[in-house]
Amino acid sequence: MIPIYLCEDQREFLDEITQLVEKIAIINDFHFKIKLATQNPGELYEIIKESPQQGIYFLDVDLGKSAMNGFELGKKIRAIDPRGFIIYVTTHMNFCPKHSNTGWRHWTILLRMSQKS
């Protein structure tokens, strides 16, 4: 079973992404399970540091008032899980080209439609 980790500072979007990933897993009979859905990037980092394994990570780019943003968290994850898949979730279109030449493998950016202006 491949673990999935989600980190999003806004509870409503965290719940929405969690439900969407769970539905996709059930419909497609994928062998992965959400291991952690959190608003706290430090919590996610500590969990994967304690038991490293290849995973799938959905990270919000802008983690609000957190000590690190999603790209910084992604770099820390990459050091522990070099073969993991990182999906950055954002409403900020300007982040896409800025980080497209990072040389990282196994990552993408998923644009999220914001209901807020």
Stockholm file with secondary structure:
# STOCKHOLM 1.0

chainA/1-117         MIPIYLCEDQREFLDEITQLVEKIAIINDFHFKIKLATQNPGELYEIIKESPQQGIYFLDVDLGKSAMNGFELGKKIRAIDPRGFIIYVTTHMNFCPKHSNTGWRHWTILLRMSQKS
#=GR chainA/1-117 SS CEEEEEECSSHHHHHHHHHHHHHHHHHHTCSEEEEEEESCHHHHHHHHHHSCCCCEEEEESCCTTSSSCHHHHHHHHHHHCTTCEEEEEESCTTHHHHTTTSCCSSEEEEECCCSCC
#=GC SS_cons         CEEEEEECSSHHHHHHHHHHHHHHHHHHTCSEEEEEEESCHHHHHHHHHHSCCCCEEEEESCCTTSSSCHHHHHHHHHHHCTTCEEEEEESCTTHHHHTTTSCCSSEEEEECCCSCC
//
